[in-house]
Amino acid sequence: MELNFTHHQSAHCENGVASNLLKSNGLNISEPMVFGIGSGLFFVYLPFLKVNHAPAISYRTLPGQIFNKVAARLNLKIKRQKFSSVSTASKALDENLKNNILTGLQVGVYHLSYFPDEYRFHFNAHNLIVYGKTETDYLVSDPVMETVTTLTHDEMNKVRFAKGAFAPRGQMYYPIQIPANVDLKSAILKGIKNTCRDMLAPFPLVGVGGIKYVSKRIRKWPAKYGTKKANHYLAQMVRMQEEIGTGGGGFRFIYAAFLQEASVILGNEELKTLSKEMTKIGDSWRDFAVEASRIYKNRSAKEDAYNTIADELLDIANREEIFFKKLKKAIS
């Protein structure tokens, strides 16, 4: 079984799967448009919750939220299913393929055999599309890969039923209803308002407030925890930002591309200007990641090095606060 499908590479898995599923069902929508309408840009710092023995940081909304918001704002219907057993999950996926239904899956990264070893860690919120099956393999479109790939039947069962946080429990999802005409303008405005609300939230751990809070904490890490633990915390922060969930610079570049597209659809030149500004902020996030990685790779950080990157992060937070206030005003 092999469905008629065109693979498109993307910068982030959930945006890419959503965009590819919708394109294949007749709605031509780009990855940046999915990300912007789905309000994917976010920041939260949860020091009381540990991930890999370091405070939890997320640069995105919860898994599944981007596509759910896109569906709600464009009046689409998405079916999501989770399963209690491997056999039931396999049967449901195979049935979909028999019925010519391209199917999105939430999976764990650790057992993805086509990923390089250094990217295979315990993270259960990755997304991919299954577009066919042979006697030995499932045909897979993973949007972060350049070309299509495969997983054996056993590997597919392992990734669908990975254990741990955000355990996918065989989750599969696919559009079941797409209207002939969608109101992109209204959806874009709702998406932007939601992101501005999140990033300007009056809580110290969320949005730009959360970024400022982390910059304060970074200054204290070496003296409070010692160099080794401080380096580990910093490494985990960069990993969450640049590897696990795209996050920092990557998400800013996608959001800038969204604003560029939105400026044309809405006829709003201010969004084009803000798009360029967001690209520059994205560059600063990348610079922060590079400087931070130099510190934790040397393992000989002095407190002034931590103060320097804390200053960089505070500058990013201040610029993003100004940016999202201008963005909110630009669409009001």
C-alpha positions in Angstrom: 0.0 0.0 0.0 1.3 3.4 -0.9 -0.8 6.6 -1.0 -0.3 9.4 -3.4 1.8 11.9 -1.3 4.3 14.6 -1.8 6.9 15.1 1.0 7.8 18.7 2.0 10.7 19.3 4.4 10.0 21.7 7.3 11.8 23.3 10.2 9.6 21.8 12.9 7.8 18.5 13.1 4.2 19.5 14.2 4.0 22.5 11.8 5.3 20.3 9.0 2.9 17.4 9.6 -0.1 19.7 9.8 1.0 21.6 6.6 1.7 18.4 4.7 -1.6 16.8 5.8 -3.6 19.8 4.8 -1.8 20.3 1.5 -2.5 16.6 0.6 -6.2 17.2 1.4 -6.4 20.3 -0.9 -5.7 23.1 1.5 -2.4 24.7 0.4 -1.0 26.2 3.6 2.6 26.8 4.5 4.5 25.7 7.6 4.9 29.4 8.8 1.2 30.0 8.3 0.4 26.9 10.4 2.8 28.0 13.1 1.4 31.6 13.2 -2.3 30.7 13.1 -1.7 27.9 15.6 0.1 30.3 18.0 3.1 28.0 18.4 5.5 30.6 19.8 5.6 30.5 23.6 8.0 30.5 26.5 7.6 29.0 30.0 10.1 28.2 32.7 9.1 25.7 35.4 11.9 25.5 38.0 9.9 23.1 40.2 9.7 20.5 37.4 12.9 18.7 36.3 13.6 17.4 32.8 16.9 15.5 32.5 17.8 16.7 36.0 17.4 20.4 35.1 14.6 22.9 35.4 12.0 22.5 32.6 11.9 25.1 29.9 9.6 25.1 26.9 9.7 27.4 23.9 6.5 26.1 22.4 2.9 25.3 23.4 1.8 21.8 24.4 2.1 19.0 21.8 -0.9 19.0 19.5 -2.0 22.5 20.4 -0.7 24.1 17.2 -2.8 21.8 14.9 -5.8 22.0 17.2 -5.8 25.8 17.1 -5.3 25.8 13.3 -8.3 23.5 13.0 -10.5 25.6 15.3 -9.6 28.9 13.6 -10.0 27.6 10.0 -13.1 25.5 10.9 -11.5 22.2 10.1 -12.3 18.9 11.8 -9.4 16.7 13.0 -9.9 13.2 14.4 -7.5 12.2 17.1 -7.2 8.7 18.6 -5.2 7.1 21.4 -5.0 3.4 22.1 -4.5 1.0 25.0 -2.9 -1.7 23.0 -0.3 -2.1 20.2 -2.5 -4.4 18.2 -5.5 -2.1 18.3 -3.3 0.9 17.3 -1.7 -1.1 14.4 -5.0 -2.3 13.1 -6.4 1.3 13.1 -3.4 2.7 11.3 -3.6 -0.1 8.7 -7.3 0.5 8.2 -6.6 4.2 7.5 -4.0 3.3 4.9 -6.5 0.8 3.2 -9.0 3.7 3.1 -6.4 6.1 1.5 -6.1 8.2 4.6 -2.8 9.9 5.2 -2.2 9.7 9.0 -0.2 11.9 11.4 1.4 10.2 14.4 2.8 11.5 17.7 5.9 9.3 18.5 8.9 9.0 20.7 12.3 10.0 19.2 14.5 7.4 20.9 13.7 4.4 18.7 13.6 6.4 15.4 16.2 4.3 13.6 16.7 6.9 10.8 17.8 9.6 13.3 21.5 10.0 14.0 22.4 8.6 17.4 23.1 12.0 18.9 19.5 13.1 18.2 17.9 9.9 19.7 16.9 10.8 23.2 13.7 10.3 25.3 11.4 12.9 23.9 7.8 11.8 23.1 6.3 14.7 21.2 7.7 14.2 17.8 5.4 14.1 14.8 5.5 12.3 11.4 3.1 11.0 8.6 2.6 7.4 7.5 1.7 7.2 3.8 2.0 3.5 3.1 3.0 0.0 4.2 5.0 -3.0 2.8 5.4 -6.5 4.2 8.3 -5.4 6.4 8.1 -1.6 6.7 5.9 1.5 7.1 6.5 4.3 4.7 7.2 7.4 6.7 7.3 11.2 5.9 9.2 12.8 8.7 9.0 16.6 7.9 12.4 17.4 9.5 14.1 14.9 7.1 15.1 15.8 3.6 13.4 12.8 2.0 10.9 10.1 2.9 12.1 7.1 5.0 10.8 3.9 6.6 10.4 2.2 10.0 10.0 -1.6 10.4 6.7 -2.7 11.9 8.4 -3.4 15.2 10.1 0.0 15.2 6.8 1.7 14.5 5.2 -0.1 17.5 8.1 1.0 19.7 7.9 4.7 18.7 4.1 4.8 19.0 4.2 3.3 22.5 7.3 5.0 23.9 7.1 5.4 27.7 7.6 8.6 29.8 6.4 12.2 29.8 3.9 12.9 27.0 3.7 9.1 26.2 2.0 9.1 22.8 -0.1 5.9 23.5 -0.3 5.2 19.8 -1.8 8.6 19.1 -2.8 9.2 15.4 -4.6 12.1 13.9 -5.9 13.2 10.5 -8.3 15.8 9.0 -11.8 14.5 8.4 -13.5 17.7 7.1 -12.0 20.7 5.3 -14.3 23.5 4.1 -14.1 24.6 0.5 -13.3 28.1 1.6 -11.3 29.2 4.7 -11.1 32.6 6.3 -7.4 33.1 6.5 -7.6 36.8 7.6 -9.7 36.0 10.7 -7.5 33.0 11.6 -4.3 35.1 11.3 -5.6 37.8 13.5 -6.7 35.3 16.2 -3.4 33.6 16.0 -1.4 36.8 16.5 -3.6 38.0 19.3 -3.2 34.7 21.1 0.7 34.8 20.8 0.8 38.5 22.0 -1.4 37.5 25.0 0.9 34.6 25.8 4.2 36.4 25.4 3.0 39.5 27.3 1.3 37.5 30.1 1.6 39.1 33.5 3.1 36.0 35.1 6.8 35.8 36.0 7.4 32.3 34.5 5.6 32.8 31.2 6.4 34.8 28.0 8.9 37.7 28.2 8.5 37.7 32.0 9.7 34.1 32.0 12.7 35.0 29.8 13.6 37.8 32.2 13.2 35.5 35.2 15.6 32.9 33.6 18.2 35.6 33.0 18.1 36.4 36.7 18.5 32.7 37.7 21.4 32.2 35.3 23.4 34.8 37.2 23.0 32.8 40.4 23.6 29.3 39.0 27.5 29.0 39.4 27.5 30.3 43.0 24.4 28.4 44.0 25.0 25.0 42.3 28.7 25.0 41.4 30.2 25.0 37.9 29.3 21.4 36.9 25.6 21.7 37.7 25.4 25.2 36.3 26.9 24.0 33.1 24.4 21.1 33.0 21.5 23.5 33.5 22.8 25.7 30.7 23.4 22.8 28.3 19.8 21.6 28.9 18.4 25.1 28.2 20.3 25.2 24.9 19.2 21.7 24.0 15.6 22.5 24.6 16.0 25.7 22.6 18.0 24.4 19.6 17.5 20.6 19.4 14.5 19.2 21.1 11.8 21.6 20.1 13.4 24.0 17.7 12.6 26.8 20.1 14.7 30.0 20.2 16.1 31.3 16.9 14.4 28.7 14.7 10.9 29.6 15.9 11.6 33.3 15.5 12.6 32.8 11.9 9.4 30.7 11.3 7.4 33.4 12.9 9.1 36.1 10.9 8.1 34.2 7.7 4.5 34.0 9.0 4.4 37.8 9.5 5.7 38.2 6.0 2.9 36.1 4.5 0.4 37.7 6.8 1.3 41.2 5.7 0.4 40.3 2.1 -2.9 38.6 3.1 -4.0 41.4 5.5 -2.5 44.2 3.4 -0.6 45.4 6.4 2.8 46.8 5.7 3.6 47.1 9.4 3.8 43.3 9.7 6.5 43.3 7.0 8.6 45.7 9.1 8.0 43.6 12.2 8.9 40.4 10.3 12.4 41.9 9.7 12.7 42.9 13.4 11.7 39.3 14.5 14.5 37.9 12.2 17.0 40.1 14.0 15.7 38.8 17.4 16.1 35.3 16.1 19.7 36.0 15.2 20.2 37.1 18.9 18.7 33.9 20.2 21.2 31.9 18.0 24.1 34.1 19.3 22.9 33.4 22.8 23.0 29.6 22.2 26.5 29.8 20.7 27.9 31.8 23.6 26.1 29.5 26.1 27.5 26.4 24.5 31.0 27.8 24.7 30.6 28.1 28.5 29.3 24.6 29.2 31.7 22.9 26.7 34.8 24.5 28.4 33.5 23.4 31.8 35.6 26.2 33.4 33.0 29.0 33.5 33.5 32.0 35.7 30.6 33.9 37.1 31.3 36.9 34.7 30.7 34.5 31.7 27.3 33.7 33.2 26.6 37.3 33.8 27.4 38.1 30.2 25.0 35.6 28.7 22.4 36.6 31.3 22.7 40.2 30.0 22.2 38.9 26.4 19.1 37.0 27.5 17.7 40.1 29.3 18.3 42.2 26.2 16.3 39.6 24.1 13.5 39.7 26.6 13.3 43.5 26.6 13.3 43.5 22.7 10.6 40.9 22.6 8.5 42.8 25.0 8.7 45.9 22.8 8.1 43.7 19.7 5.0 42.0 20.9 3.5 45.3 22.1 4.1 46.8 18.6 2.6 43.6 17.0 -0.5 43.8 19.2 -0.9 47.5 18.2 -0.3 46.7 14.5 -3.4 44.5 14.3 -5.7 46.4 16.6 
